[in-house]
Amino acid sequence: MPILETPRLVLLPLSRTLLQRRSEEETFTLPCPWPGERVQDVHFPAEWPGDPLPLFPLWQAALPGEVKEGSFVAVTRDTHTAAGLLGTKGTVSVGGEIEIGYGFGPGHRGQGYATEAVQALTLHLLGQPRIRAVTAQTALGNRASERVLQKVGFARIDRRWDDEEGALTLWAVEH
């Protein structure tokens, strides 16, 4: 799986080693692959990854290889700190659609990091031959996430109700 880059972020594949380490420690530093075939120590603060943390043991147990395909850790270039987590949810549908999700820690919100990361992931996915469209869902009224998707080129396509999450807005961007 490739390393994706933006002007201020490096998107590293989410690895088995990282999942294991975060399950064991709240705050840690881990040597990670870095652009230019280098290795860089990356700091993982206690707030990372936020809501997805309880899923880490399940993801780790289900991994067939060394990385969780389609999932990336957003790391700041200047401080080498994990700022967010993003990636695909599920597999490509028969119609060529794939859903993405993303989240950034409180200290990295409102600075454009999510927009950069989602843009890079979306371009990467739309470059795949089987993918015709990238979709996402936001909680109704989550203006920050709505703005991220709009800036990247997503359009509102529908609304639906989820018993756990409530009212959701569905978004998509196509080739």
N, CA and C atoms as a LAMMPS dump frame, in Angstrom:
ITEM: TIMESTEP
0
ITEM: NUMBER OF ATOMS
525
ITEM: BOX BOUNDS ff ff ff
-5.0000000000000000e+02 5.0000000000000000e+02
-5.0000000000000000e+02 5.0000000000000000e+02
-5.0000000000000000e+02 5.0000000000000000e+02
ITEM: ATOMS id mol type element x y z
1 1 1 N 0.851 -1.174 0
2 1 2 C 0 0 0
3 1 3 C 0.895 1.235 0
4 2 1 N 0.55 2.227 -0.778
5 2 2 C 1.438 3.391 -0.905
6 2 3 C 1.368 4.329 0.3
7 3 1 N 2.398 5.151 0.425
8 3 2 C 2.381 6.291 1.333
9 3 3 C 1.84 7.453 0.507
10 4 1 N 0.825 8.152 1.026
11 4 2 C 0.259 9.302 0.327
12 4 3 C 0.807 10.574 0.964
13 5 1 N 0.968 11.623 0.147
14 5 2 C 1.546 12.867 0.655
15 5 3 C 0.691 14.071 0.295
16 6 1 N 0.665 15.043 1.204
17 6 2 C 0.059 16.35 0.963
18 6 3 C 1.118 17.375 1.367
19 7 1 N 0.863 18.656 1.148
20 7 2 C 1.874 19.642 1.548
21 7 3 C 2.257 19.584 3.031
22 8 1 N 1.289 19.279 3.91
23 8 2 C 1.592 19.302 5.345
24 8 3 C 1.467 17.964 6.044
25 9 1 N 1.04 16.931 5.314
26 9 2 C 0.811 15.624 5.923
27 9 3 C 1.466 14.506 5.136
28 10 1 N 1.769 13.439 5.852
29 10 2 C 2.145 12.175 5.241
30 10 3 C 1.099 11.173 5.721
31 11 1 N 0.495 10.445 4.779
32 11 2 C -0.514 9.446 5.122
33 11 3 C 0.135 8.074 5.054
34 12 1 N 0.35 7.503 6.239
35 12 2 C 1.034 6.219 6.355
36 12 3 C 0.022 5.087 6.461
37 13 1 N 0.279 3.947 5.81
38 13 2 C -0.618 2.802 5.957
39 13 3 C -0.721 2.388 7.429
40 14 1 N -1.929 2.059 7.867
41 14 2 C -2.167 1.602 9.239
42 14 3 C -1.668 0.166 9.354
43 15 1 N -0.64 -0.047 10.169
44 15 2 C 0.027 -1.351 10.238
45 15 3 C -0.391 -2.17 11.456
46 16 1 N -0.148 -3.467 11.362
47 16 2 C -0.382 -4.389 12.473
48 16 3 C 0.425 -3.956 13.694
49 17 1 N 1.678 -3.581 13.47
50 17 2 C 2.548 -3.147 14.566
51 17 3 C 1.951 -1.943 15.28
52 18 1 N 1.447 -1 14.52
53 18 2 C 0.85 0.2 15.099
54 18 3 C -0.421 -0.131 15.883
55 19 1 N -1.275 -0.973 15.323
56 19 2 C -2.491 -1.385 16.026
57 19 3 C -2.146 -2.041 17.361
58 20 1 N -1.158 -2.927 17.337
59 20 2 C -0.738 -3.63 18.551
60 20 3 C -0.185 -2.655 19.582
61 21 1 N 0.699 -1.786 19.139
62 21 2 C 1.35 -0.838 20.058
63 21 3 C 0.329 0.085 20.716
64 22 1 N -0.655 0.575 19.934
65 22 2 C -1.667 1.476 20.505
66 22 3 C -2.571 0.728 21.474
67 23 1 N -2.764 -0.566 21.263
68 23 2 C -3.557 -1.366 22.196
69 23 3 C -2.84 -1.537 23.533
70 24 1 N -1.514 -1.434 23.504
71 24 2 C -0.704 -1.627 24.713
72 24 3 C -0.369 -0.325 25.427
73 25 1 N -0.209 0.764 24.664
74 25 2 C 0.238 2.03 25.243
75 25 3 C -0.627 3.182 24.756
76 26 1 N -0.841 4.149 25.655
77 26 2 C -1.656 5.313 25.318
78 26 3 C -0.873 6.334 24.494
79 27 1 N 0.367 6.585 24.89
80 27 2 C 1.244 7.532 24.199
81 27 3 C 2.548 6.806 23.893
82 28 1 N 3.034 6.938 22.663
83 28 2 C 4.276 6.253 22.297
84 28 3 C 4.868 6.87 21.036
85 29 1 N 6.095 6.498 20.762
86 29 2 C 6.788 6.88 19.534
87 29 3 C 7.176 5.594 18.825
88 30 1 N 6.985 5.57 17.505
89 30 2 C 7.232 4.363 16.73
90 30 3 C 7.955 4.724 15.438
91 31 1 N 9.031 3.993 15.085
92 31 2 C 9.668 4.231 13.785
93 31 3 C 8.719 3.781 12.667
94 32 1 N 8.48 4.658 11.709
95 32 2 C 7.535 4.382 10.625
96 32 3 C 8.189 4.666 9.279
97 33 1 N 7.713 3.975 8.223
98 33 2 C 8.216 4.295 6.885
99 33 3 C 7.873 5.738 6.552
100 34 1 N 8.744 6.394 5.8
101 34 2 C 8.579 7.809 5.471
102 34 3 C 8.954 7.993 4.013
103 35 1 N 8.411 9.01 3.348
104 35 2 C 8.781 9.229 1.943
105 35 3 C 10.296 9.292 1.752
106 36 1 N 10.735 8.846 0.593
107 36 2 C 12.164 8.83 0.301
108 36 3 C 12.85 7.597 0.858
109 37 1 N 12.055 6.547 1.099
110 37 2 C 12.58 5.282 1.616
111 37 3 C 13.341 5.464 2.922
112 38 1 N 12.885 6.404 3.733
113 38 2 C 13.476 6.647 5.045
114 38 3 C 12.579 6.052 6.117
115 39 1 N 13.088 6.087 7.342
116 39 2 C 12.3 5.736 8.517
117 39 3 C 12.287 6.964 9.407
118 40 1 N 11.12 7.29 9.957
119 40 2 C 10.972 8.48 10.796
120 40 3 C 10.252 8.094 12.087
121 41 1 N 10.761 8.557 13.229
122 41 2 C 10.042 8.351 14.486
123 41 3 C 8.788 9.216 14.472
124 42 1 N 7.64 8.596 14.719
125 42 2 C 6.356 9.295 14.745
126 42 3 C 5.787 9.201 16.155
127 43 1 N 5.331 10.349 16.667
128 43 2 C 4.731 10.406 18.004
129 43 3 C 3.227 10.176 17.895
130 44 1 N 2.711 9.297 18.739
131 44 2 C 1.284 8.996 18.795
132 44 3 C 0.753 9.464 20.148
133 45 1 N 0.021 10.6 20.174
134 45 2 C -0.487 11.139 21.439
135 45 3 C -1.679 10.332 21.96
136 46 1 N -1.997 10.521 23.217
137 46 2 C -3.091 9.784 23.86
138 46 3 C -4.43 10.003 23.159
139 47 1 N -4.65 11.175 22.577
140 47 2 C -5.933 11.468 21.919
141 47 3 C -6.106 10.704 20.608
142 48 1 N -5.022 10.156 20.069
143 48 2 C -5.098 9.444 18.799
144 48 3 C -5.465 7.988 19.045
145 49 1 N -6.338 7.378 18.324
146 49 2 C -7.083 7.828 17.158
147 49 3 C -8.493 8.314 17.476
148 50 1 N -8.833 8.449 18.747
149 50 2 C -10.189 8.891 19.083
150 50 3 C -11.183 7.741 19.054
151 51 1 N -12.342 7.985 18.467
152 51 2 C -13.45 7.022 18.482
153 51 3 C -13.131 5.631 17.939
154 52 1 N -12.269 5.469 16.933
155 52 2 C -12.022 4.12 16.4
156 52 3 C -11.198 3.195 17.308
157 53 1 N -10.633 3.705 18.397
158 53 2 C -9.742 2.892 19.235
159 53 3 C -10.339 1.542 19.643
160 54 1 N -11.604 1.46 20.077
161 54 2 C -12.14 0.146 20.457
162 54 3 C -12.167 -0.871 19.319
163 55 1 N -12.079 -0.402 18.081
164 55 2 C -12.082 -1.311 16.926
165 55 3 C -10.705 -1.902 16.64
166 56 1 N -9.66 -1.338 17.208
167 56 2 C -8.302 -1.782 16.888
168 56 3 C -8.082 -3.28 17.106
169 57 1 N -8.494 -3.872 18.236
170 57 2 C -8.285 -5.319 18.391
171 57 3 C -9.004 -6.138 17.319
172 58 1 N -10.195 -5.711 16.93
173 58 2 C -10.933 -6.423 15.876
174 58 3 C -10.211 -6.307 14.54
175 59 1 N -9.764 -5.093 14.218
176 59 2 C -9.031 -4.889 12.966
177 59 3 C -7.766 -5.732 12.95
178 60 1 N -7.062 -5.738 14.068
179 60 2 C -5.807 -6.487 14.145
180 60 3 C -6.053 -7.982 13.95
181 61 1 N -7.085 -8.507 14.591
182 61 2 C -7.394 -9.936 14.475
183 61 3 C -7.801 -10.314 13.052
184 62 1 N -8.422 -9.385 12.332
185 62 2 C -8.914 -9.675 10.98
186 62 3 C -7.889 -9.412 9.881
187 63 1 N -6.731 -8.858 10.237
188 63 2 C -5.738 -8.51 9.208
189 63 3 C -5.134 -9.76 8.577
190 64 1 N -5.232 -9.878 7.245
191 64 2 C -4.578 -11.003 6.587
192 64 3 C -3.084 -10.753 6.371
193 65 1 N -2.695 -9.496 6.364
194 65 2 C -1.296 -9.139 6.121
195 65 3 C -0.783 -8.184 7.171
196 66 1 N 0.157 -7.352 6.765
197 66 2 C 0.811 -6.44 7.704
198 66 3 C 0.117 -5.087 7.827
199 67 1 N -0.732 -4.715 6.847
200 67 2 C -1.412 -3.417 6.91
201 67 3 C -2.92 -3.594 6.724
202 68 1 N -3.693 -2.643 7.286
203 68 2 C -5.138 -2.623 7.083
204 68 3 C -5.381 -1.9 5.765
205 69 1 N -5.69 -2.664 4.761
206 69 2 C -5.846 -2.139 3.4
207 69 3 C -6.816 -0.963 3.372
208 70 1 N -6.382 0.143 2.772
209 70 2 C -7.23 1.312 2.614
210 70 3 C -7.264 2.258 3.798
211 71 1 N -6.538 1.945 4.882
212 71 2 C -6.545 2.8 6.079
213 71 3 C -5.2 3.484 6.271
214 72 1 N -5.259 4.762 6.646
215 72 2 C -4.053 5.579 6.762
216 72 3 C -4.038 6.384 8.056
217 73 1 N -2.832 6.586 8.576
218 73 2 C -2.594 7.484 9.701
219 73 3 C -2.111 8.801 9.109
220 74 1 N -2.773 9.896 9.446
221 74 2 C -2.348 11.224 8.989
222 74 3 C -1.325 11.759 9.983
223 75 1 N -0.098 11.996 9.496
224 75 2 C 1.011 12.449 10.34
225 75 3 C 1.466 13.823 9.85
226 76 1 N 1.628 14.76 10.777
227 76 2 C 2.089 16.099 10.397
228 76 3 C 3.557 16.037 9.993
229 77 1 N 3.891 16.707 8.907
230 77 2 C 5.283 16.73 8.436
231 77 3 C 6.195 17.491 9.393
232 78 1 N 5.676 18.583 9.994
233 78 2 C 6.551 19.435 10.805
234 78 3 C 6.88 18.842 12.174
235 79 1 N 5.917 18.183 12.822
236 79 2 C 6.175 17.647 14.169
237 79 3 C 6.212 16.125 14.22
238 80 1 N 5.933 15.465 13.101
239 80 2 C 5.908 14.001 13.042
240 80 3 C 4.971 13.429 14.105
241 81 1 N 3.776 14.033 14.189
242 81 2 C 2.773 13.623 15.169
243 81 3 C 1.538 13.09 14.454
244 82 1 N 1.016 11.951 14.944
245 82 2 C -0.225 11.408 14.394
246 82 3 C -1.359 12.37 14.709
247 83 1 N -2.029 12.843 13.666
248 83 2 C -3.086 13.844 13.82
249 83 3 C -4.47 13.266 13.581
250 84 1 N -4.552 12.209 12.764
251 84 2 C -5.856 11.664 12.422
252 84 3 C -5.759 10.275 11.836
253 85 1 N -6.918 9.738 11.524
254 85 2 C -7.031 8.41 10.936
255 85 3 C -8.109 8.493 9.861
256 86 1 N -7.853 7.898 8.716
257 86 2 C -8.84 7.913 7.642
258 86 3 C -8.669 6.692 6.776
259 87 1 N -9.723 6.382 6.033
260 87 2 C -9.618 5.253 5.131
261 87 3 C -10.957 4.796 4.609
262 88 1 N -10.919 3.658 3.939
263 88 2 C -12.115 3.084 3.346
264 88 3 C -12.866 2.269 4.39
265 89 1 N -14.17 2.172 4.162
266 89 2 C -15.04 1.381 5.032
267 89 3 C -15.65 0.295 4.156
268 90 1 N -15.226 -0.926 4.357
269 90 2 C -15.752 -2.009 3.539
270 90 3 C -14.998 -2.145 2.23
271 91 1 N -15.677 -2.733 1.256
272 91 2 C -15.05 -3.005 -0.036
273 91 3 C -15.785 -2.246 -1.143
274 92 1 N -15.225 -2.294 -2.326
275 92 2 C -15.829 -1.637 -3.489
276 92 3 C -17.128 -2.366 -3.844
277 93 1 N -18.205 -1.599 -4.026
278 93 2 C -19.5 -2.193 -4.384
279 93 3 C -19.48 -2.665 -5.836
280 94 1 N -20.495 -3.421 -6.205
281 94 2 C -20.635 -3.886 -7.583
282 94 3 C -20.687 -2.696 -8.54
283 95 1 N -21.279 -1.588 -8.096
284 95 2 C -21.383 -0.386 -8.922
285 95 3 C -20.133 0.475 -8.924
286 96 1 N -19.069 0.021 -8.233
287 96 2 C -17.814 0.763 -8.235
288 96 3 C -17.729 1.873 -7.202
289 97 1 N -18.534 1.795 -6.143
290 97 2 C -18.492 2.806 -5.084
291 97 3 C -17.748 2.274 -3.866
292 98 1 N -17.055 3.176 -3.182
293 98 2 C -16.407 2.836 -1.914
294 98 3 C -16.617 3.99 -0.946
295 99 1 N -16.928 3.644 0.305
296 99 2 C -17.172 4.657 1.329
297 99 3 C -15.893 4.937 2.105
298 100 1 N -15.711 6.2 2.488
299 100 2 C -14.583 6.582 3.329
300 100 3 C -15.085 7.154 4.65
301 101 1 N -14.189 7.135 5.632
302 101 2 C -14.433 7.777 6.913
303 101 3 C -13.148 8.448 7.351
304 102 1 N -13.247 9.429 8.239
305 102 2 C -12.055 10.146 8.693
306 102 3 C -12.335 10.826 10.02
307 103 1 N -11.271 11.052 10.767
308 103 2 C -11.378 11.779 12.024
309 103 3 C -10.022 12.322 12.423
310 104 1 N -10.031 13.493 13.054
311 104 2 C -8.801 14.137 13.512
312 104 3 C -8.957 14.521 14.969
313 105 1 N -7.857 14.472 15.714
314 105 2 C -7.878 14.834 17.119
315 105 3 C -8.203 16.302 17.307
316 106 1 N -8.729 16.661 18.489
317 106 2 C -9.121 18.052 18.753
318 106 3 C -8.012 19.071 18.48
319 107 1 N -6.779 18.727 18.756
320 107 2 C -5.672 19.656 18.537
321 107 3 C -5.318 19.872 17.078
322 108 1 N -5.908 19.074 16.187
323 108 2 C -5.597 19.18 14.759
324 108 3 C -6.822 19.526 13.92
325 109 1 N -7.891 19.923 14.572
326 109 2 C -9.105 20.313 13.844
327 109 3 C -9.061 21.799 13.514
328 110 1 N -9.805 22.177 12.469
329 110 2 C -9.925 23.58 12.106
330 110 3 C -8.686 24.172 11.466
331 111 1 N -7.775 23.32 10.995
332 111 2 C -6.528 23.793 10.394
333 111 3 C -6.358 23.331 8.951
334 112 1 N -7.377 22.68 8.4
335 112 2 C -7.308 22.224 7.021
336 112 3 C -6.676 20.859 6.825
337 113 1 N -6.261 20.209 7.908
338 113 2 C -5.639 18.889 7.772
339 113 3 C -6.612 17.86 7.195
340 114 1 N -7.847 17.855 7.684
341 114 2 C -8.823 16.882 7.188
342 114 3 C -9.061 17.071 5.695
343 115 1 N -9.168 18.313 5.252
344 115 2 C -9.38 18.578 3.826
345 115 3 C -8.216 18.042 3.003
346 116 1 N -6.992 18.319 3.437
347 116 2 C -5.808 17.808 2.712
348 116 3 C -5.817 16.289 2.643
349 117 1 N -6.076 15.656 3.779
350 117 2 C -6.021 14.198 3.847
351 117 3 C -7.13 13.556 3.018
352 118 1 N -8.352 14.056 3.149
353 118 2 C -9.474 13.492 2.396
354 118 3 C -9.27 13.709 0.895
355 119 1 N -8.716 14.848 0.51
356 119 2 C -8.412 15.101 -0.904
357 119 3 C -7.42 14.059 -1.435
358 120 1 N -6.35 13.828 -0.694
359 120 2 C -5.333 12.858 -1.131
360 120 3 C -5.914 11.452 -1.218
361 121 1 N -6.689 11.05 -0.216
362 121 2 C -7.289 9.715 -0.229
363 121 3 C -8.274 9.583 -1.385
364 122 1 N -9.109 10.59 -1.596
365 122 2 C -10.105 10.546 -2.668
366 122 3 C -9.437 10.443 -4.04
367 123 1 N -8.414 11.254 -4.277
368 123 2 C -7.694 11.183 -5.559
369 123 3 C -7.051 9.817 -5.752
370 124 1 N -6.473 9.283 -4.687
371 124 2 C -5.863 7.95 -4.752
372 124 3 C -6.918 6.902 -5.127
373 125 1 N -8.059 6.946 -4.461
374 125 2 C -9.104 5.953 -4.719
375 125 3 C -9.691 6.096 -6.12
376 126 1 N -9.957 7.321 -6.549
377 126 2 C -10.531 7.516 -7.887
378 126 3 C -9.55 7.141 -8.993
379 127 1 N -8.287 6.996 -8.65
380 127 2 C -7.287 6.532 -9.603
381 127 3 C -7.26 5.019 -9.752
382 128 1 N -8.037 4.318 -8.925
383 128 2 C -8.103 2.856 -9.001
384 128 3 C -9.104 2.459 -10.086
385 129 1 N -8.771 1.482 -10.917
386 129 2 C -9.641 1.137 -12.045
387 129 3 C -11.045 0.669 -11.654
388 130 1 N -11.209 0.019 -10.518
389 130 2 C -12.524 -0.51 -10.128
390 130 3 C -13.417 0.535 -9.469
391 131 1 N -12.858 1.697 -9.112
392 131 2 C -13.627 2.68 -8.347
393 131 3 C -14.16 3.784 -9.257
394 132 1 N -15.487 3.93 -9.26
395 132 2 C -16.189 4.939 -10.042
396 132 3 C -16.553 6.146 -9.189
397 133 1 N -16.832 5.895 -7.884
398 133 2 C -17.258 6.973 -6.988
399 133 3 C -16.784 6.695 -5.565
400 134 1 N -16.51 7.776 -4.843
401 134 2 C -16.166 7.696 -3.423
402 134 3 C -17.327 8.333 -2.67
403 135 1 N -17.797 7.658 -1.618
404 135 2 C -18.92 8.16 -0.835
405 135 3 C -18.496 8.392 0.612
406 136 1 N -19.299 9.175 1.321
407 136 2 C -19.073 9.433 2.744
408 136 3 C -20.414 9.771 3.383
409 137 1 N -20.465 9.68 4.706
410 137 2 C -21.653 10.051 5.461
411 137 3 C -21.252 11.024 6.56
412 138 1 N -22.11 11.996 6.828
413 138 2 C -21.887 12.901 7.953
414 138 3 C -23.155 12.963 8.789
415 139 1 N -22.964 13.156 10.086
416 139 2 C -24.116 13.379 10.95
417 139 3 C -24.762 14.694 10.533
418 140 1 N -26.078 14.715 10.519
419 140 2 C -26.793 15.929 10.147
420 140 3 C -26.366 17.054 11.084
421 141 1 N -25.912 18.149 10.522
422 141 2 C -25.469 19.276 11.337
423 141 3 C -23.988 19.285 11.65
424 142 1 N -23.233 18.275 11.197
425 142 2 C -21.778 18.279 11.412
426 142 3 C -21.158 19.158 10.324
427 143 1 N -21.214 20.46 10.556
428 143 2 C -20.789 21.439 9.554
429 143 3 C -19.316 21.305 9.174
430 144 1 N -18.468 20.986 10.145
431 144 2 C -17.039 20.875 9.837
432 144 3 C -16.791 19.766 8.814
433 145 1 N -17.385 18.59 9.028
434 145 2 C -17.207 17.491 8.072
435 145 3 C -17.87 17.802 6.738
436 146 1 N -19.009 18.478 6.786
437 146 2 C -19.665 18.864 5.534
438 146 3 C -18.76 19.777 4.711
439 147 1 N -18.111 20.733 5.374
440 147 2 C -17.214 21.664 4.66
441 147 3 C -16.02 20.923 4.052
442 148 1 N -15.475 19.965 4.798
443 148 2 C -14.358 19.177 4.262
444 148 3 C -14.778 18.515 2.958
445 149 1 N -15.901 17.821 2.987
446 149 2 C -16.353 17.1 1.796
447 149 3 C -16.676 18.043 0.642
448 150 1 N -17.307 19.169 0.938
449 150 2 C -17.612 20.137 -0.119
450 150 3 C -16.337 20.676 -0.762
451 151 1 N -15.333 20.995 0.041
452 151 2 C -14.068 21.522 -0.496
453 151 3 C -13.372 20.508 -1.399
454 152 1 N -13.55 19.231 -1.095
455 152 2 C -12.909 18.18 -1.88
456 152 3 C -13.704 17.869 -3.149
457 153 1 N -14.936 18.359 -3.235
458 153 2 C -15.727 18.146 -4.446
459 153 3 C -16.891 17.189 -4.291
460 154 1 N -17.158 16.72 -3.087
461 154 2 C -18.299 15.84 -2.849
462 154 3 C -19.589 16.653 -2.958
463 155 1 N -20.659 15.983 -3.367
464 155 2 C -21.987 16.598 -3.431
465 155 3 C -22.946 15.794 -2.557
466 156 1 N -23.89 16.497 -1.938
467 156 2 C -24.945 15.826 -1.162
468 156 3 C -25.798 15.01 -2.126
469 157 1 N -26.04 13.747 -1.78
470 157 2 C -26.867 12.926 -2.67
471 157 3 C -28.127 12.394 -1.997
472 158 1 N -28.145 12.36 -0.651
473 158 2 C -29.315 11.787 0.019
474 158 3 C -29.21 12.02 1.524
475 159 1 N -30.286 11.677 2.205
476 159 2 C -30.308 11.657 3.674
477 159 3 C -30.901 10.328 4.095
478 160 1 N -30.479 9.847 5.269
479 160 2 C -31.061 8.608 5.783
480 160 3 C -30.989 8.616 7.299
481 161 1 N -31.658 7.653 7.913
482 161 2 C -31.685 7.529 9.362
483 161 3 C -30.921 6.275 9.765
484 162 1 N -30.094 6.387 10.8
485 162 2 C -29.377 5.254 11.366
486 162 3 C -29.745 5.185 12.85
487 163 1 N -30.129 4.004 13.32
488 163 2 C -30.571 3.871 14.71
489 163 3 C -29.489 4.243 15.719
490 164 1 N -28.229 4.046 15.37
491 164 2 C -27.131 4.388 16.283
492 164 3 C -26.675 5.834 16.136
493 165 1 N -26.599 6.322 14.901
494 165 2 C -26.018 7.641 14.647
495 165 3 C -27.044 8.739 14.374
496 166 1 N -28.299 8.364 14.191
497 166 2 C -29.33 9.361 13.921
498 166 3 C -29.38 9.748 12.45
499 167 1 N -29.747 11.005 12.192
500 167 2 C -29.888 11.494 10.814
501 167 3 C -28.516 11.672 10.171
502 168 1 N -28.368 11.13 8.969
503 168 2 C -27.104 11.198 8.233
504 168 3 C -27.32 11.819 6.859
505 169 1 N -26.321 12.563 6.413
506 169 2 C -26.293 13.075 5.044
507 169 3 C -25.314 12.216 4.261
508 170 1 N -25.721 11.772 3.078
509 170 2 C -24.866 10.956 2.219
510 170 3 C -24.239 11.849 1.153
511 171 1 N -22.963 11.621 0.884
512 171 2 C -22.177 12.431 -0.042
513 171 3 C -21.491 11.523 -1.052
514 172 1 N -21.18 12.061 -2.238
515 172 2 C -20.433 11.295 -3.239
516 172 3 C -19.665 12.23 -4.161
517 173 1 N -18.565 11.705 -4.668
518 173 2 C -17.802 12.355 -5.729
519 173 3 C -17.45 11.253 -6.726
520 174 1 N -17.602 11.571 -8.008
521 174 2 C -17.337 10.586 -9.061
522 174 3 C -16.157 11.017 -9.905
523 175 1 N -15.683 10.061 -10.729
524 175 2 C -14.61 10.354 -11.696
525 175 3 C -14.942 11.583 -12.478
